[in-house]
């Protein structure tokens, strides 16, 4: 596992990894929602005030994804730069992912956004975060975060929501 993380993904591998992790994220959300249907009752219901069909929505989602990645993925560079092992770095991933989930709502959000945030962290680390190519790593994790959020908004729109 250590060797896999330390070999930076090429552009083609990064695109493939983003697609696979995006599919894994939605597969996970589907499975946990099926296995624990009551979990959704505990998620944050606070509207954030985004009109789904507004022309500025994609730009807002992109900027929000970038800043969330800057806050929750970029700090993973600290244990990497200190030369800590991959298992120790995964502890940092878990801690940041739990915080990421909690800041999205309640304890139940840890099992949704927190786990998905851990997948974003893997993308960050594999796409340059482990080798010091932080702009590429940040770009890759921002892209997957943006795509994840845009798909979620699209699904909400299809389901009849006009705002979230």
C-alpha positions in Angstrom: 0.0 0.0 0.0 2.8 2.4 0.8 4.4 2.0 -2.6 1.0 2.6 -4.3 0.5 5.9 -2.5 4.1 7.1 -3.1 3.9 6.7 -6.9 2.2 9.8 -8.2 -0.7 9.2 -10.6 -0.2 10.3 -14.2 -2.9 12.6 -15.7 -4.7 9.5 -17.3 -4.4 7.6 -14.0 -5.7 10.7 -12.1 -8.8 10.9 -14.4 -9.4 7.2 -13.9 -9.0 7.5 -10.1 -11.4 10.4 -10.0 -14.0 8.4 -11.9 -13.6 5.3 -9.8 -13.7 7.2 -6.5 -16.8 9.2 -7.7 -18.5 5.9 -8.5 -17.4 4.4 -5.1 -18.7 7.5 -3.3 -22.2 7.2 -4.8 -22.2 3.4 -4.4 -21.3 3.9 -0.7 -24.1 6.5 -0.3 -26.6 4.2 -2.0 -25.5 1.2 0.2 -25.5 3.0 3.5 -28.9 4.6 2.6 -30.3 1.2 1.9 -28.7 -0.6 4.9 -29.6 2.2 7.3 -32.7 4.0 6.0 -33.2 5.9 9.2 -29.8 7.5 9.0 -31.1 10.2 6.6 -33.5 11.4 9.4 -30.4 12.4 11.4 -28.6 14.4 8.7 -28.6 18.1 8.8 -31.7 19.6 7.3 -30.6 23.2 7.4 -31.0 24.7 3.9 -27.9 26.4 2.6 -29.8 28.6 0.2 -28.5 27.4 -3.2 -31.0 27.8 -6.1 -30.2 24.7 -8.2 -30.9 26.1 -11.6 -29.2 29.4 -11.1 -26.5 30.2 -13.7 -24.0 31.0 -10.9 -24.5 27.7 -9.1 -21.7 25.8 -10.8 -19.2 28.6 -10.0 -20.4 28.7 -6.4 -20.0 24.9 -6.1 -16.5 25.1 -7.6 -15.3 27.8 -5.3 -16.8 26.1 -2.2 -15.2 22.8 -3.2 -11.8 24.5 -3.7 -11.9 26.1 -0.3 -13.1 22.9 1.5 -10.3 21.0 -0.2 -7.8 23.7 0.9 -9.0 23.5 4.5 -9.5 19.7 4.8 -7.1 18.1 2.3 -4.1 20.5 2.0 -3.2 20.1 5.7 -2.5 16.4 4.9 0.7 17.8 3.3 2.1 18.4 6.8 2.4 14.7 7.9 3.6 13.9 4.3 6.4 16.5 4.4 7.5 15.2 7.8 8.0 11.8 6.3 5.4 10.0 8.3 4.2 6.5 7.2 1.1 5.9 5.2 -0.8 4.3 8.2 -0.1 7.4 10.3 -1.2 9.7 7.4 -4.4 7.6 7.2 -5.0 8.5 10.9 -4.8 12.2 9.8 -7.2 11.4 6.9 -9.7 9.9 9.4 -9.5 12.8 11.8 -9.9 15.4 9.0 -12.7 13.4 7.5 -14.6 13.1 10.8 -14.3 16.9 11.2 -15.4 17.4 7.6 -18.5 15.3 8.2 -19.3 17.0 11.5 -19.0 20.5 10.0 -21.6 19.4 7.3 -24.2 18.8 10.0 -24.7 16.2 12.7 -22.9 13.0 13.8 -24.7 11.2 11.0 -22.9 13.4 8.4 -19.7 11.6 9.4 -21.1 8.5 7.7 -22.0 10.4 4.6 -19.7 13.5 3.9 -17.0 12.2 6.3 -16.5 8.9 4.4 -16.8 10.7 1.0 -14.2 13.2 2.3 -11.9 10.3 3.0 -12.2 9.2 -0.6 -11.4 12.8 -1.7 -8.3 12.5 0.6 -7.1 9.4 -1.2 -7.4 11.3 -4.5 -5.5 14.2 -3.0 -2.7 12.0 -1.8 -2.4 9.7 -4.9 -2.6 12.6 -7.4 0.4 14.5 -6.0 -0.1 15.0 -2.3 2.4 12.3 -1.4 5.0 13.5 -3.9 4.8 17.2 -3.1 2.9 18.2 -6.2 0.3 20.1 -4.2 -1.2 22.2 -7.0 -2.0 19.0 -8.9 -3.3 17.2 -5.8 -5.5 20.2 -4.9 -6.8 20.4 -8.4 -7.7 16.7 -8.5 -9.4 16.7 -5.1 -11.3 19.9 -6.1 -12.4 18.3 -9.4 -13.8 15.2 -7.7 -15.5 17.3 -4.9 -17.0 19.6 -7.5 -18.3 16.7 -9.6 -19.7 14.9 -6.6 -21.6 18.1 -5.5 -22.8 18.8 -9.0 -24.1 15.3 -9.4 -25.9 15.6 -6.0 -27.5 18.8 -7.1 -28.5 17.3 -10.4 -30.1 14.4 -8.6 -31.9 16.7 -6.3 -33.2 18.7 -9.2 -34.4 15.6 -11.0 -36.2 14.6 -7.7 -38.1 18.0 -7.9 -36.0 20.2 -5.6 -35.5 23.8 -6.7 -33.2 24.8 -3.9 -31.1 23.2 -1.2 
